[in-house]
Amino acid sequence: MTDLNQFLITQRWPAQHPDRLQLYSLPTPNGVKVAIMLEEIGLPYEVHRIAFDKNEQTTPEFMSLNPNNKIPAIIDPDGPGGKALPLWESGAILLYLAEKTGQLIPADPALRYQTIQWLMFQMGGIGPMFGQLGFFHKFAGREYEDKRPRDRYVHEAKRLLGVLDGHLKGRDWIMGDEYTIADVACFPWVNNLVGFYDAGEIVGFDRFPEVGRVLEAFRARPAVVEGLQIPRAPAP
């Protein structure tokens, strides 16, 4: 394993357990994807909270790890070849962890690529569209008299939910009987849409019963219950 002190980010967020995977995150939909994955696979990790209210994501230390100044990001001290691996983009991290541990991704090559297909469906569709809907529905977009931007994302969110709902008919999870990184990627965003964004009514979430059914099963998983809280807020 590589000494993590070579990474500038550890000067601001020192590793108390340098033998463990280091997670830099917040409990946003993208952030909790990686926390849930780590809880599911049982890989030891140490978490560091990146405070957006203090703009810590724009500090030189954080941007030395992720120049795109977004969470989550990781450093795995036991990466390929025994060398430390810095990595960002939640989809890439999920795929890396699945392949590193052989968990939550099918061994069959065709099913593996179909799983990655649904991972990309989240990365390119669900995440960006639900995030924009959240902005225009809950945050500053409420002040805009022109509702066309909001309605654009409402319609696209409905379409994406319809795609997912149709696919889930007769399936326990996105890939059928097997719970995979596709579920870990998609359902934190669905949970956020109807929870934090409070957009269930505006997208007619009740019209997507298969998505609702699998969301409830997802929420019931112990790793999800734990991962949705990571990193925890500091004590007042």
Contacts in CASP RR format, 6 or more apart in sequence:
PFRMAT RR
TARGET T0000
AUTHOR 0000-0000-0000
METHOD contacts of the structure
MODEL  1
MTDLNQFLITQRWPAQHPDRLQLYSLPTPNGVKVAIMLEEIGLPYEVHRI
AFDKNEQTTPEFMSLNPNNKIPAIIDPDGPGGKALPLWESGAILLYLAEK
TGQLIPADPALRYQTIQWLMFQMGGIGPMFGQLGFFHKFAGREYEDKRPR
DRYVHEAKRLLGVLDGHLKGRDWIMGDEYTIADVACFPWVNNLVGFYDAG
EIVGFDRFPEVGRVLEAFRARPAVVEGLQIPRAPAP
1 18 0 8 1.000
1 19 0 8 1.000
1 77 0 8 1.000
1 78 0 8 1.000
1 82 0 8 1.000
1 84 0 8 1.000
2 77 0 8 1.000
2 82 0 8 1.000
2 83 0 8 1.000
2 84 0 8 1.000
3 18 0 8 1.000
4 10 0 8 1.000
4 15 0 8 1.000
4 18 0 8 1.000
4 22 0 8 1.000
4 75 0 8 1.000
4 77 0 8 1.000
4 84 0 8 1.000
6 84 0 8 1.000
7 64 0 8 1.000
7 65 0 8 1.000
7 75 0 8 1.000
7 84 0 8 1.000
7 86 0 8 1.000
8 60 0 8 1.000
8 61 0 8 1.000
8 64 0 8 1.000
8 65 0 8 1.000
9 24 0 8 1.000
9 61 0 8 1.000
9 62 0 8 1.000
9 64 0 8 1.000
9 65 0 8 1.000
9 75 0 8 1.000
10 22 0 8 1.000
11 61 0 8 1.000
12 56 0 8 1.000
12 59 0 8 1.000
12 61 0 8 1.000
12 62 0 8 1.000
13 22 0 8 1.000
13 24 0 8 1.000
13 48 0 8 1.000
13 61 0 8 1.000
15 22 0 8 1.000
15 46 0 8 1.000
16 46 0 8 1.000
17 44 0 8 1.000
17 46 0 8 1.000
18 77 0 8 1.000
19 44 0 8 1.000
19 77 0 8 1.000
19 78 0 8 1.000
20 44 0 8 1.000
20 45 0 8 1.000
20 46 0 8 1.000
20 77 0 8 1.000
21 38 0 8 1.000
21 43 0 8 1.000
21 44 0 8 1.000
21 45 0 8 1.000
21 46 0 8 1.000
21 74 0 8 1.000
21 75 0 8 1.000
21 76 0 8 1.000
21 77 0 8 1.000
21 78 0 8 1.000
22 45 0 8 1.000
22 46 0 8 1.000
22 48 0 8 1.000
22 74 0 8 1.000
22 75 0 8 1.000
22 76 0 8 1.000
22 77 0 8 1.000
23 34 0 8 1.000
23 35 0 8 1.000
23 38 0 8 1.000
23 45 0 8 1.000
23 46 0 8 1.000
23 47 0 8 1.000
23 48 0 8 1.000
23 72 0 8 1.000
23 73 0 8 1.000
23 74 0 8 1.000
23 230 0 8 1.000
23 231 0 8 1.000
24 47 0 8 1.000
24 48 0 8 1.000
24 50 0 8 1.000
24 62 0 8 1.000
24 65 0 8 1.000
24 66 0 8 1.000
24 71 0 8 1.000
24 72 0 8 1.000
24 73 0 8 1.000
24 74 0 8 1.000
25 31 0 8 1.000
25 32 0 8 1.000
25 34 0 8 1.000
25 35 0 8 1.000
25 47 0 8 1.000
25 48 0 8 1.000
25 49 0 8 1.000
25 50 0 8 1.000
25 71 0 8 1.000
25 72 0 8 1.000
25 73 0 8 1.000
25 230 0 8 1.000
25 231 0 8 1.000
26 49 0 8 1.000
26 50 0 8 1.000
26 51 0 8 1.000
26 52 0 8 1.000
26 71 0 8 1.000
26 72 0 8 1.000
26 231 0 8 1.000
27 35 0 8 1.000
27 227 0 8 1.000
27 228 0 8 1.000
27 229 0 8 1.000
27 230 0 8 1.000
27 231 0 8 1.000
27 232 0 8 1.000
28 71 0 8 1.000
28 192 0 8 1.000
29 127 0 8 1.000
29 130 0 8 1.000
29 188 0 8 1.000
29 189 0 8 1.000
29 191 0 8 1.000
29 192 0 8 1.000
30 70 0 8 1.000
30 71 0 8 1.000
30 72 0 8 1.000
30 90 0 8 1.000
30 127 0 8 1.000
30 188 0 8 1.000
31 71 0 8 1.000
31 72 0 8 1.000
31 90 0 8 1.000
31 188 0 8 1.000
32 188 0 8 1.000
32 227 0 8 1.000
32 228 0 8 1.000
32 230 0 8 1.000
33 72 0 8 1.000
33 90 0 8 1.000
33 91 0 8 1.000
33 93 0 8 1.000
33 94 0 8 1.000
33 184 0 8 1.000
33 185 0 8 1.000
33 188 0 8 1.000
34 72 0 8 1.000
34 74 0 8 1.000
34 90 0 8 1.000
34 93 0 8 1.000
34 94 0 8 1.000
34 97 0 8 1.000
35 47 0 8 1.000
35 72 0 8 1.000
35 226 0 8 1.000
35 227 0 8 1.000
35 228 0 8 1.000
35 230 0 8 1.000
35 231 0 8 1.000
36 184 0 8 1.000
36 188 0 8 1.000
36 223 0 8 1.000
36 224 0 8 1.000
36 226 0 8 1.000
36 227 0 8 1.000
36 228 0 8 1.000
37 93 0 8 1.000
37 94 0 8 1.000
37 97 0 8 1.000
37 98 0 8 1.000
37 104 0 8 1.000
37 181 0 8 1.000
37 184 0 8 1.000
38 45 0 8 1.000
38 97 0 8 1.000
39 222 0 8 1.000
39 223 0 8 1.000
39 224 0 8 1.000
39 226 0 8 1.000
39 227 0 8 1.000
39 230 0 8 1.000
40 103 0 8 1.000
40 104 0 8 1.000
40 184 0 8 1.000
40 221 0 8 1.000
40 223 0 8 1.000
41 97 0 8 1.000
41 98 0 8 1.000
41 101 0 8 1.000
41 103 0 8 1.000
41 104 0 8 1.000
43 97 0 8 1.000
43 100 0 8 1.000
43 101 0 8 1.000
47 230 0 8 1.000
47 231 0 8 1.000
48 231 0 8 1.000
49 231 0 8 1.000
49 232 0 8 1.000
49 234 0 8 1.000
50 56 0 8 1.000
50 57 0 8 1.000
50 62 0 8 1.000
50 71 0 8 1.000
56 62 0 8 1.000
57 63 0 8 1.000
57 69 0 8 1.000
57 70 0 8 1.000
57 71 0 8 1.000
58 69 0 8 1.000
62 69 0 8 1.000
62 73 0 8 1.000
63 69 0 8 1.000
65 73 0 8 1.000
65 75 0 8 1.000
65 86 0 8 1.000
65 88 0 8 1.000
66 73 0 8 1.000
66 88 0 8 1.000
68 88 0 8 1.000
68 89 0 8 1.000
70 88 0 8 1.000
72 88 0 8 1.000
72 90 0 8 1.000
72 93 0 8 1.000
73 86 0 8 1.000
73 87 0 8 1.000
73 88 0 8 1.000
73 93 0 8 1.000
74 85 0 8 1.000
74 86 0 8 1.000
74 87 0 8 1.000
74 88 0 8 1.000
74 93 0 8 1.000
75 84 0 8 1.000
75 85 0 8 1.000
75 86 0 8 1.000
75 87 0 8 1.000
76 84 0 8 1.000
76 85 0 8 1.000
76 87 0 8 1.000
76 96 0 8 1.000
76 100 0 8 1.000
77 84 0 8 1.000
78 84 0 8 1.000
79 85 0 8 1.000
79 100 0 8 1.000
85 96 0 8 1.000
87 93 0 8 1.000
87 96 0 8 1.000
90 123 0 8 1.000
90 185 0 8 1.000
91 119 0 8 1.000
91 123 0 8 1.000
91 181 0 8 1.000
91 185 0 8 1.000
94 119 0 8 1.000
94 181 0 8 1.000
94 184 0 8 1.000
94 185 0 8 1.000
95 105 0 8 1.000
95 116 0 8 1.000
95 119 0 8 1.000
95 181 0 8 1.000
97 103 0 8 1.000
98 104 0 8 1.000
98 105 0 8 1.000
98 180 0 8 1.000
98 181 0 8 1.000
99 105 0 8 1.000
104 179 0 8 1.000
104 180 0 8 1.000
104 181 0 8 1.000
104 184 0 8 1.000
105 112 0 8 1.000
105 115 0 8 1.000
105 180 0 8 1.000
105 181 0 8 1.000
106 112 0 8 1.000
106 114 0 8 1.000
106 115 0 8 1.000
106 175 0 8 1.000
106 178 0 8 1.000
106 180 0 8 1.000
111 175 0 8 1.000
111 178 0 8 1.000
114 175 0 8 1.000
115 174 0 8 1.000
115 175 0 8 1.000
115 180 0 8 1.000
115 181 0 8 1.000
115 182 0 8 1.000
118 174 0 8 1.000
118 175 0 8 1.000
118 182 0 8 1.000
118 185 0 8 1.000
118 186 0 8 1.000
119 181 0 8 1.000
119 182 0 8 1.000
119 185 0 8 1.000
121 163 0 8 1.000
121 182 0 8 1.000
121 186 0 8 1.000
122 182 0 8 1.000
122 185 0 8 1.000
122 186 0 8 1.000
122 189 0 8 1.000
123 185 0 8 1.000
125 160 0 8 1.000
126 160 0 8 1.000
126 164 0 8 1.000
126 186 0 8 1.000
126 189 0 8 1.000
126 190 0 8 1.000
127 189 0 8 1.000
129 153 0 8 1.000
129 156 0 8 1.000
129 157 0 8 1.000
129 160 0 8 1.000
130 157 0 8 1.000
130 160 0 8 1.000
130 189 0 8 1.000
130 190 0 8 1.000
130 192 0 8 1.000
130 193 0 8 1.000
130 197 0 8 1.000
130 199 0 8 1.000
131 153 0 8 1.000
131 189 0 8 1.000
131 197 0 8 1.000
132 149 0 8 1.000
132 153 0 8 1.000
133 150 0 8 1.000
133 153 0 8 1.000
133 154 0 8 1.000
133 156 0 8 1.000
133 157 0 8 1.000
133 193 0 8 1.000
133 197 0 8 1.000
133 199 0 8 1.000
133 202 0 8 1.000
133 203 0 8 1.000
134 153 0 8 1.000
134 193 0 8 1.000
134 197 0 8 1.000
134 199 0 8 1.000
135 141 0 8 1.000
136 142 0 8 1.000
136 144 0 8 1.000
136 149 0 8 1.000
136 150 0 8 1.000
136 153 0 8 1.000
137 150 0 8 1.000
137 154 0 8 1.000
137 197 0 8 1.000
137 198 0 8 1.000
137 199 0 8 1.000
137 202 0 8 1.000
138 196 0 8 1.000
138 197 0 8 1.000
138 198 0 8 1.000
138 199 0 8 1.000
141 149 0 8 1.000
141 150 0 8 1.000
144 150 0 8 1.000
154 199 0 8 1.000
154 202 0 8 1.000
154 203 0 8 1.000
157 193 0 8 1.000
157 199 0 8 1.000
157 203 0 8 1.000
158 203 0 8 1.000
158 204 0 8 1.000
161 190 0 8 1.000
161 203 0 8 1.000
161 205 0 8 1.000
161 208 0 8 1.000
161 211 0 8 1.000
162 208 0 8 1.000
162 211 0 8 1.000
164 174 0 8 1.000
164 186 0 8 1.000
164 190 0 8 1.000
164 208 0 8 1.000
164 210 0 8 1.000
164 211 0 8 1.000
165 208 0 8 1.000
165 209 0 8 1.000
165 210 0 8 1.000
165 211 0 8 1.000
166 210 0 8 1.000
167 174 0 8 1.000
168 174 0 8 1.000
168 210 0 8 1.000
168 211 0 8 1.000
168 213 0 8 1.000
168 214 0 8 1.000
169 210 0 8 1.000
170 176 0 8 1.000
170 210 0 8 1.000
171 177 0 8 1.000
172 179 0 8 1.000
172 214 0 8 1.000
172 217 0 8 1.000
173 179 0 8 1.000
173 180 0 8 1.000
173 182 0 8 1.000
173 183 0 8 1.000
173 214 0 8 1.000
173 217 0 8 1.000
174 180 0 8 1.000
174 182 0 8 1.000
174 183 0 8 1.000
174 186 0 8 1.000
174 214 0 8 1.000
175 182 0 8 1.000
175 183 0 8 1.000
183 214 0 8 1.000
183 218 0 8 1.000
187 214 0 8 1.000
187 215 0 8 1.000
187 218 0 8 1.000
187 224 0 8 1.000
188 228 0 8 1.000
190 211 0 8 1.000
190 212 0 8 1.000
190 215 0 8 1.000
191 215 0 8 1.000
191 218 0 8 1.000
191 219 0 8 1.000
191 228 0 8 1.000
193 199 0 8 1.000
193 200 0 8 1.000
193 203 0 8 1.000
193 205 0 8 1.000
194 200 0 8 1.000
194 205 0 8 1.000
194 215 0 8 1.000
199 205 0 8 1.000
205 211 0 8 1.000
205 212 0 8 1.000
218 224 0 8 1.000
219 225 0 8 1.000
END
